[in-house]
């Protein structure tokens, strides 16, 4: 054991590591846990050295060029006080370093723009989402200002843009509540969707190591006041009644051919609006009378191609891969919401949305007493019972038997003669 001496400036400056040693220590007599360490390269540093549970604990304090002897002694006493309490100074230093890193991360996360974090969230989760779900996230948070695809003007900003265009730390419950109150009168249905998407996003932030430090204890999107401001969704009931079919068909057949065929096919197949818009010519089999639909639930389903729908599709020009092709773009037509409203106005019936036409198919099928499972399978609904799910197998020709019956009854009420399979592609005539 090296003899202890009182450290002075002269002794510190003169101390060197003897030849043949990897390091040497000059220990202080005033503070026994303080020593000066020197290496053969000439480097010197103050170190703290003591025993904890019979193990040597050595902590570097600093270079004598930056630490005075009194400052080194004070630091050695602090470390000795920790050791007396059973705390390893090295563990304490690591804990403090983690706290500093966490505080730095919290500050960085708090300053991050919520809109940038949203974009990172969308890209990270895109593989787990469907294309429509991803598109909803992009559309609802877009900045706007880009030119519209059709016509003149620019796209409006999404309802989430103003809410997310701020630092992440400012996305608190009060901010979300003010946003909800503003949109409650304008577009509550879209705002409710935004609030649900925002809630999932906030949960993702709370679990992410880069952003969790900036998040509040609760989820701001789960605010009771925000939910109450937007209200509860009301069940939609818009659908065509039996006596409204004739004027509706008369009005819809005066529209643009692609739009007219789409709206009629939507009513007669019960498909979801987006599913039918994405229908391609490769999905239409005129020989075996079937339509293959990209189902958002099952992935894909095949339904009968009934005579009237076959005639509608056969009369459309094949300008591209999609059945309902737009004349101005390479994709399908845009959802004809305005056209559907215009048709109802011309027919003198209450407004029926695109999804209302799907609802109409289900409602009108009750008139011909079609089995519920058949209608659900054509529309792409999940089976509602064990027997339906595991024990009922319906081939396409069995579905066609009922589907043709539904179509025939609807056309009969509309005053339209249903074509036979042989002349499905010929022009149809209205029955007086």
N, C-alpha and C positions, 0 to 999 in steps of 0.2 A: 504494500500500500504506500503510495507516494505521500511524503510528509506534506502537511498543510501549511500554507503561508498566507499572509494577508495580501490579497491582490492589490497591486498599485499600478499606476500607468507605466512606470519604468519596468517592472517585472513582466507586465503583459507584453510590452514592446520587445523585451530581450528574450522571451521564452521561445524556444524552437524545439523541433522534434529531433531527438538524438539519432545518429546514423544507425541503420539496421532495424528501426522500429517503424511500424505502420502508422502509429499515432502516439501521442504523449499527452498527459494531463497535468495541469498545475491547479491544485485544489485550494479553494479559499478557506481560510480558518474562521472568518467571520460568519459566513453562511455555508455550513458544511455540504449542502447539496449543490453548490455552485462550483464549477471548474472551468478552466480554460483548456481547450483542446487544440493541438497543433498537429499538422501532417507533414510528411517529408517534402511536399510541394510548397510549403510555406503558408498554407491556409490556416487561419485561426478562427475559432468561434467559441462563444460561451455556451456551456451545456448545463442542463439540470440532470442530476443523477441521484436516484434513491431506490429503495426496495419497496415492492408492493407484493404481499403474499409470497415472499422469498424469491421474487423475480426482479431482476434489474429493470428499472424504468429510466430510459435516457431520452431527453428531449432537447433539441437544439434551440437555443434562445436567440442567438444572432451573432453577427460579425462585430468584433471590437471596434471596427471603424465606424459603426453606426450605433453602437450601444456603449454608454458609459458604464463604469464598474458599478455605480450605485443603481443604475437602472437595471442592470443584469441581476444584482442582488435582490432588488424588489420583485422582479419577475420570478426568481427562484423561490422566494418566500411564498408568492401566490401559488406556484405549482406545488409547493410542499403542503400548503393549506388544503389543496384539493386531495392530495395523497392521504392526509390525515383523516379525511372524510371517506376514504375508500374509493375515491374517484381516480381512474387512470387519466392523467393529463392528455395522453394521446387520444383516448376515446372522446374526451371533452373537446379537443381541438377538431376532431372529425365531425362531432355533432354541431359545433358552431359553424364549420365550413358548410355543412348541409343546410343549416338555417340560412346562411348568407346566399347559397345557391337557390334555395326555395324562394327567398324574398326577391332575388333578381329575376327568377322565372315568373313570379307573381306580377312584378312590375311590367315585364315584357308582355305577358299575356293580357294584362289590364290595358296596355296601350295598343294591342293588336286590334285592327278594325274587324268588327263582327262580320262584315261582308266578305272579307278575305278568308276568314275562318270558315264561313259558310261554303265558299267555293272549294276550299280544301276538303271539307266534310263531304261535299257532293262527289268529288273525284274519288275519294277514298271508298265511299260506299256504293259507287256506281255499279260495280260488278254484282253486288247483291240485290240490286233493284232492277225492275223492268224499265224499258225505254220510256214508257208513259210516266212512271213515277219520277224518273230522273228529269224528264222534260218539265214536269210540274215544278220541281225545285228550281230549275233554271228560270222558268217563266215568271214565277211569283217573286223572284228576287232580282230580276233584270233592272238595269238602270234606265232603260228606255232611250228614245231618241233615234233609234235606227229606223230606216224607211220601212214601211209596211210592204208585204209581199205583193199585194194587189192594191191598185188605186194609188192615191196620193196621201201624204201625211207621214207621220212617224209613230212608232210604237210608244205606248204609255209605259211609265215605270210600273213595275210590279208592286203589289201592296206591301210586300216585305222589304222593299228596297229602303224606304225611309226609316224603317225600324232598325235595319241591320247596318245602315251607313253611319255607324258611330263606334267608339271604342267598346270592346267586349265587356269591360267592367261596368259600363253605363247601361247595359241591357238588364235592368232590374225590374222588379214587379210593377213599380209605379209607371215606368216607361211603357211596359206592355199594356197596362190597364188604360193608359191614355190613348194608345194606338187602337185598342179594341173599341173604346168608346167612339172614336172618330169613324171607324169603318162599320160600326153596327148599323148605321142608317144607310150607308152606301151599298155595301155588298156583304151582308152577314154570312152567306153561305161560303163564299170564297175566304172570308176572314176566319171562319171556323176551321177550314182546311189549313190555312196558314198557321193558326194557333197549334193545331195538332203536329204539323211538321216542325214548328219551332220547338215544341216540347221535346221531341225526339232529338233534335239538334242540340238542345241544352244538355240533355242527358249524355250525349256523346262528348260534349265539351267537359262535363264533370268527370268523365272517365279517362279523358286524354291527358297524358303527362304534361303536355305543353300548355294546357289551358285550365286545368282543374284548379290551379292556385288562384285564378281570378274569378272563379264562380262563387255565387252566394250559397248559403246553406240549402235553401229551397230552390225549386225550379220556378223561375218567374212566369213561364208559360202555363203553369198549373194554378195561377191565381184565380181564386173564386170570383173576384170582381170582374176579371176579364171574361170568364166563361158566362157569367150572368149578363154582362153587357151584350154579348153576341147572341144570347138566347139558345134555345134548343132547336135542332133541325126539325122541320115539320114534314111529315110523310107526303109525297107528291101523289096527286090523284088524277092528273091530266091524262085522258085517254079518249079515243074515239068511240062513240056509242054506235049501235047498230043503225039507227036512223040517220046518222051523220056520214055514213060511208059513201053514199051516192054523191052528194055535193062535194065531198073531199076528193074523191077520185076524179070528178069532172074538173076540179080546180088544179089538181096536181099534174094532170096530163097536159096542161097548157104551159108548163114551165120548161126550162132548158132540159133537153133530153137526158143528160147525165144526172142532173139533179132530180128530175122526175122519176127516172128508173131507180135511183138510190132511195128516195123516200118511199116508193111503193114496195121495193124489196125489203126495206126496213120493217114495214108493217107486216109483210107476208112471211118473213122468216123469223121475226122476233129476235134478231141478232142485236148485239150491242152496237151503238153507232160507230165507235172506233174500229171494231172488228170488221164491219162491212166496208168501211172506207179503205181498209188495207187489203181488200180482196183482190187477188191477181188472177189473170187469165189462166195461169197454170193451176189455180185452185178450182177451176170450173170444169167439170167433166160432163159434157153434153151427151156422151154416149151412154154412160152409166148413171146419168142423172143425179149427180152429187155435187155438193159444195164443201170444200175443206176450209174451215174457218180457224184463224189463229185465236185460240181461246185464252183469255187472261187467267182463267182458273185451272183448266185441264191442260193447257198448252196447245191443244189442237183437237178439234172435233169435226166430224163429218155429218152433214145433214142432207136431207133430200133436196134435189133441184126440181121444184114443182113446175108444172107446165107454163103457168103465166110468168113466173120469175124467169124461166128459161127463155121465153119469148122476149122479155124485157132486155135481158143480157145479150141475146143474139142480135138485137137491133142496134146495139151500141157499136161505134167504130173502134177498132183496135189500134190506138195511137201509141200505145206503150204497154208496160207490164201490168198496170193497174186497170181494173175493170171500169171504175168510175174516174176516168182520167181528166185532169185539168188541161184546158187548152193553152194555158199560159206558163205552166211549169212542167217539170218532168215527174211530178208526183201526183197523187190523187187530189180530187177536189177538196177544198176546205169544208169543214162541217157546215152544211147549209142551214144554219139556225134561222137566219132571216127569211130564207125561202120557205121553211116550214111554217113560220108565222104568217107569211104572206098568203100561203095556200089556205090556211085556216080563215084568214080574213076574207078571201075571195069566196070561200065556201060558206061563210056566215056561221062558223062554228067557233066555240071557245078555243083559245090557243092550245096547241098540243106540241110539246117539245119533241126532239129526236128520241129521247128516252121514253117519252110518252107514247110514241109509236110502238116501241118494244112492249110497253105495258099494255097497249091496246091488243097486241097479238095474244097475250096471256088472257086478257079479259074476254075477248071475243071467242077464244077457243072453248070457253065454257058453254057456249050456245050449242055446240055439236057434241058435247059430252065426251071430250077427249080425255083419256086417262091422264091424271096429273103428272105421272112419271114421264109420259111421252112428251108432254109440253115442256117439262123441265129439261129433258135431254136435248130437245131441239134448241132450246134457248141457252143451254150451257150452264144451267144451275146445278149445284152440287146435289147428290142424292140426299133425301131427307130422312131415310129410314134404313135400317140394316138390311131388310129384305130387298129394298130397291138398290142398295149399293152392292151387295154381295151375291144376290140370287136372281136378279132380273137382267137378262141379256136380250137386247132388242137389235136385230139386224137392220140394215138400212131400208130394206123393202117393207119391214113392219112399220118403221117410222114414216115412210112415204105414204103408206095406206092412210094414216091419220092426217099427215101434213097436207096431202092433196085434198082431203075432206075439209080441213080448215080453210084452205085457200078457196075451194069451190064455194063454200058458204059465204065467205067475205065478198067474193066477186058477185055472187048472186044478189046479195043485199045492195051492192054498188051498181047493179044493172049491167054487168059485164059478163060476157060469155067466156067461160074458161076453155082455153084451147086443149085439144087432145095432144097426146105425146107426139103424134105424127106431124101436126101442123103448128107446133109450139113456136117455131121461128117465123111464122107468117104474121102479118098484121092482124090485130084483133079488132073486133068491132063492138060498139056499144049497143046493148039491147035496149030498145025503147020501152 
